[in-house]
Structures are given as C-alpha cells and as structure tokens.
Amino acid sequence: MKLCKVVGAVVSTIKKADLKEHRLLLVRELGKRSAEAIVAIDLVGVGAGQEVLVTFGTAARVASGNPSSSADAAIVGLVDEDGSPLTAR
C-alpha cells in the first residue's frame, strides 16, 4: 500500500462492466514531488484533497470484490492522521 492524495477525478462514459460501479479518481503518491497521477477505483467514498491508502495489482482486484477486475489500483482507506510517532507501551 502507498499513501496518496486525491488530486482529481476521471470521467469515463464508456468503460468495462467491472469498472462501472466504481468512481475513478486520480491520486498522487505523497512525498514525491514529481509523482505521476495514478487512476484508482474508489472503494470507500473519498473526495478531492483527501489523503488515502492505495493498494495495487492483485490486492486491488481482490479488494474490489472481483479478482478478475481490470483495476490495477484501488483506494481502500481514508487517512485520518499520518506521521504520528508511535509511543512505546
């Protein structure tokens, strides 16, 4: 998984049936200035500007509920906080 930020949406009026139930969002990996935008299916209902967890490949397809999906990236979580140091217990 990678931490990413939602930077936009993709509008596609014609797409494969396995993608029709999902919004397509553009995400960029956090911490990389020149990171390319990646198209990911939205599995959790996030919005522009939010930080998210994105999974790729087989993990993305399985997360979508369709292991034969054509999706290669999927947003699987909304980040509430990141970078907080863990404290010893």
C-alpha positions as CSV (number, residue, x, y, z in Angstrom):
1,M,0.0,0.0,0.0
2,K,1.0,3.6,-0.5
3,L,-0.1,6.9,1.0
4,C,-1.6,9.1,-1.7
5,K,-3.6,12.3,-2.1
6,V,-6.7,12.5,-4.3
7,V,-5.9,15.2,-6.9
8,G,-8.9,14.8,-9.3
9,A,-11.4,12.6,-11.0
10,V,-11.6,10.8,-14.3
11,V,-14.8,10.9,-16.2
12,S,-15.3,7.9,-18.5
13,T,-18.7,7.4,-20.1
14,I,-17.7,4.1,-21.6
15,K,-15.8,1.5,-19.5
16,K,-15.6,-2.2,-18.8
17,A,-18.6,-3.6,-16.9
18,D,-16.4,-4.5,-13.9
19,L,-15.5,-0.8,-13.5
20,K,-19.0,0.7,-14.0
21,E,-19.9,0.6,-10.3
22,H,-16.7,2.5,-9.2
23,R,-15.7,6.1,-9.4
24,L,-12.3,6.6,-11.0
25,L,-10.1,9.1,-9.1
26,L,-6.6,10.5,-9.8
27,V,-4.1,10.1,-6.9
28,R,-0.5,11.1,-6.4
29,E,1.9,9.3,-4.0
30,L,2.7,11.5,-1.0
31,G,6.3,12.6,-0.5
32,K,7.2,12.5,-4.2
33,R,7.3,15.9,-5.9
34,S,7.3,14.6,-9.4
35,A,4.9,11.6,-8.8
36,E,2.7,10.8,-11.8
37,A,-1.0,10.8,-11.3
38,I,-2.4,7.3,-11.0
39,V,-6.0,6.3,-11.8
40,A,-7.5,4.3,-8.9
41,I,-11.0,2.9,-8.3
42,D,-12.7,4.4,-5.2
43,L,-13.9,1.7,-2.8
44,V,-14.5,3.9,0.2
45,G,-16.1,7.1,-1.0
46,V,-13.4,9.8,-0.7
47,G,-13.1,13.3,-2.1
48,A,-10.6,15.6,-3.7
49,G,-7.7,16.7,-1.5
50,Q,-8.1,13.8,1.0
51,E,-5.2,11.5,1.9
52,V,-5.8,7.9,1.2
53,L,-4.4,4.4,1.3
54,V,-4.0,2.8,-2.2
55,T,-3.3,-0.8,-3.0
56,F,-2.1,-2.1,-6.3
57,G,-2.2,-5.2,-8.5
58,T,-3.8,-8.4,-7.3
59,A,-4.6,-6.8,-3.9
60,A,-6.6,-4.0,-5.7
61,R,-8.6,-6.5,-7.7
62,V,-9.3,-8.7,-4.6
63,A,-10.3,-5.6,-2.6
64,S,-12.8,-4.6,-5.4
65,G,-14.6,-7.9,-4.8
66,N,-13.8,-9.1,-8.3
67,P,-10.4,-10.9,-8.6
68,S,-10.7,-10.7,-12.4
69,S,-11.3,-7.0,-12.4
70,S,-9.3,-4.8,-14.8
71,A,-8.5,-2.4,-12.0
72,D,-4.8,-2.0,-11.1
73,A,-5.1,0.4,-8.2
74,A,-7.8,0.8,-5.6
75,I,-8.4,3.3,-2.8
76,V,-9.0,1.1,0.3
77,G,-8.8,3.6,3.2
78,L,-9.1,7.2,4.2
79,V,-6.2,8.5,6.3
80,D,-7.2,10.4,9.4
81,E,-3.6,11.0,10.5
82,D,-0.2,10.0,9.3
83,G,3.3,10.6,10.5
84,S,2.4,10.5,14.2
85,P,5.2,8.9,16.2
86,L,4.3,5.6,17.9
87,T,4.7,5.6,21.6
88,A,6.2,2.6,23.5
89,R,3.7,0.9,25.8
